């Protein structure tokens, strides 16, 4: 988590807490060390953020401090809240964690959004999605063992470009180095998926644009896939 995002999270936690928070509590929530939180608190105090407290005692936010507002009307806030809630249905634990964090921020400006709930019942946890998202951002190739619709298994090196989330599956659009073309791969048919040492740095944007022109309309509207 970037330091600026962590500062925002700390401020939100302090604003919402009715009692002092210890550095260890904040550290657990943000998955960092207490020492990191101590440093963050010192920086926030140096920047005139009204954080009161010290190590071993706990920290509180002086009343009246606020962050710049986010301008959403009621329907927009409801739409964002429900979208965040439905992210759990992707099965991606990394996205779900981020969605919960974003939902907490949204509730500070639109309290009524906590009344909109989406169930993730029956959605399998799929850590592969988090790995794939990271590879897309890093423009790093993936090595996969893949079973197609006829159960034929192949090993491929692919360049991940985009994820398409369907109600019953998640599909990765990628350039397949075996076929030398853009192909689609269901994550639930990947028997193995690991990062490769190969990168396609600087080529992702052009390939994504090609996918959006040649494949995206059919992929998004498809009733059954691959």
C-alpha positions in Angstrom: 0.0 0.0 0.0 1.5 3.4 -1.0 2.3 5.7 1.9 -0.3 8.3 0.9 -3.0 5.6 0.9 -1.9 4.4 4.3 -2.1 8.0 5.7 -5.6 8.3 4.4 -6.6 5.0 6.0 -5.0 6.0 9.3 -6.9 9.3 9.3 -10.2 7.5 8.5 -9.7 4.9 11.3 -9.0 7.6 13.8 -11.9 9.7 12.7 -14.3 6.8 13.1 -13.0 5.5 16.4 -14.6 6.5 19.6 -11.6 5.6 21.7 -7.8 5.9 21.3 -6.3 3.4 18.9 -2.9 1.8 19.6 -0.3 1.6 16.9 -0.5 -2.2 17.1 -4.2 -2.2 16.3 -3.7 0.1 13.3 -0.7 -2.0 12.2 -2.7 -5.2 12.1 -5.5 -3.6 10.1 -3.1 -2.1 7.5 -0.8 -5.2 7.5 2.4 -3.2 8.4 4.6 -3.1 11.5 3.9 -1.0 14.6 7.2 0.8 13.9 5.8 1.9 10.5 2.7 3.3 12.2 4.8 5.2 14.7 6.7 6.8 11.9 3.5 7.6 10.0 2.0 9.3 13.1 5.1 11.4 13.5 4.8 12.5 9.8 1.1 13.3 10.2 1.7 15.4 13.3 4.5 17.2 11.5 2.1 18.0 8.7 -0.3 19.6 11.2 -2.9 16.8 11.0 -4.5 17.0 14.5 -3.5 13.6 15.7 -3.0 13.4 19.5 -1.3 10.6 21.5 1.9 8.8 21.7 3.5 5.3 21.6 2.1 3.1 24.4 -0.9 5.3 25.0 -2.8 5.3 21.8 -3.9 7.9 19.2 -7.0 9.9 18.6 -8.1 12.5 16.1 -9.1 16.0 17.4 -12.7 16.7 16.7 -13.6 18.7 13.6 -10.9 17.5 11.3 -12.2 16.4 7.9 -11.0 15.5 4.4 -12.1 17.1 1.2 -15.6 15.9 0.2 -16.3 13.5 -2.6 -19.2 14.9 -4.6 -21.7 12.1 -5.4 -25.4 12.3 -5.5 -27.5 9.7 -3.7 -28.0 7.4 -6.7 -24.3 7.6 -7.6 -23.3 6.7 -4.0 -25.7 3.8 -4.0 -24.3 2.5 -7.4 -20.8 2.7 -6.1 -21.6 1.0 -2.8 -23.5 -1.9 -4.5 -20.7 -2.3 -7.1 -18.1 -2.5 -4.3 -20.3 -5.1 -2.4 -20.6 -7.2 -5.6 -16.8 -7.4 -6.0 -16.9 -10.2 -3.5 -18.6 -12.3 -6.1 -15.4 -12.2 -8.3 -13.7 -14.5 -5.8 -10.6 -12.3 -6.0 -9.4 -11.8 -2.3 -7.2 -8.9 -3.2 -10.0 -7.0 -4.9 -12.4 -7.8 -2.1 -10.0 -6.4 0.5 -9.6 -3.2 -1.5 -13.4 -3.0 -2.0 -14.0 -3.2 1.8 -11.5 -0.4 2.3 -13.2 1.7 -0.3 -16.6 1.0 1.1 -15.4 2.3 4.5 -14.3 5.5 2.9 -17.6 5.8 1.1 -19.7 5.4 4.2 -18.0 8.5 5.8 -19.7 10.7 3.2 -22.8 8.6 2.4 -23.8 6.7 5.5 -27.0 5.2 3.9 -24.9 3.1 1.5 -24.3 0.5 4.2 -27.9 -0.6 3.7 -27.0 -2.1 0.3 -25.6 -5.6 0.6 -24.6 -8.2 -2.0 -24.0 -11.8 -1.0 -20.9 -13.7 -2.0 -22.4 -17.0 -0.9 -21.2 -19.8 -3.1 -18.3 -17.8 -4.7 -15.0 -19.8 -4.5 -11.9 -17.9 -3.3 -9.6 -17.6 -6.3 -6.1 -16.2 -5.5 -5.1 -16.7 -9.1 -7.1 -13.5 -10.0 -4.9 -11.4 -7.7 -1.8 -12.9 -9.2 -3.1 -12.2 -12.7 -4.0 -8.6 -11.9 -0.5 -7.9 -10.6 1.0 -9.4 -13.7 -1.2 -7.2 -15.9 0.0 -4.1 -14.2 3.7 -5.2 -14.3 3.4 -6.3 -17.9 4.9 -9.6 -16.9 4.3 -12.9 -18.7 2.6 -15.9 -17.1 3.3 -19.5 -17.5 0.1 -21.6 -17.4 -1.0 -25.2 -17.7 -4.4 -24.9 -19.4 -7.2 -27.4 -20.1 -9.4 -26.2 -22.9 -13.1 -27.1 -23.5 -12.2 -30.6 -24.8 -9.9 -31.2 -21.8 -6.8 -31.0 -23.9 -4.0 -29.7 -21.7 -1.2 -27.4 -22.9 1.6 -25.4 -21.3 1.8 -21.8 -22.6 3.5 -18.5 -22.0 0.9 -15.7 -22.2 1.0 -11.9 -21.9 -2.0 -10.9 -19.7 -4.0 -7.9 -20.9 -7.4 -7.7 -19.3 -9.8 -9.6 -17.0 -13.5 -10.1 -17.9 -15.7 -11.0 -14.9 -18.8 -13.1 -15.7 -21.4 -14.4 -13.3 -20.0 -17.9 -13.4 -16.4 -17.4 -14.4 -13.5 -15.1 -14.9 -11.8 -14.9 -18.3 -8.3 -13.5 -19.0 -7.6 -11.9 -22.4 -3.9 -12.4 -23.2 -1.5 -12.7 -26.1 -0.6 -16.4 -26.4 3.0 -16.8 -27.5 2.2 -20.3 -28.7 -0.6 -19.2 -31.0 1.0 -15.7 -31.6 -2.4 -14.1 -31.2 -4.8 -12.8 -28.6 -6.7 -15.6 -26.9 -9.1 -16.0 -23.9 -8.5 -18.2 -21.0 -10.9 -19.1 -18.2 -9.1 -18.9 -14.8 -10.9 -22.0 -13.5 -9.3 -24.0 -16.3 -5.8 -23.0 -15.4 -4.3 -26.0 -13.6 -1.2 -24.0 -12.8 -0.4 -20.3 -13.1 2.9 -18.7 -12.1 4.8 -15.6 -13.1 7.4 -16.0 -15.8 10.8 -14.3 -16.0 9.7 -12.7 -19.3 8.3 -9.1 -19.5 6.5 -7.3 -22.3 7.2 -3.9 -21.0 5.8 -1.1 -23.2 3.7 -3.4 -25.4 0.7 -3.8 -23.1 -1.2 -0.6 -24.1 -1.0 -1.4 -27.9 -2.1 -5.0 -27.3 -4.9 -3.9 -25.0 -6.1 -1.4 -27.7 -6.1 -4.2 -30.2 -8.1 -6.4 -27.9 -10.7 -3.7 -27.3 -11.1 -3.2 -31.0 -11.1 -6.8 -32.2 -12.4 -8.8 -29.3 -13.9 -6.9 -26.4 -17.5 -6.5 -27.8 -17.8 -10.2 -28.4 -16.1 -11.1 -25.1 -18.3 -8.8 -23.0 -21.6 -9.9 -24.7 -20.7 -13.6 -25.0 -23.3 -16.0 -23.4 -20.8 -18.9 -23.1 -17.1 -18.9 -23.4 -14.3 -21.0 -24.5 
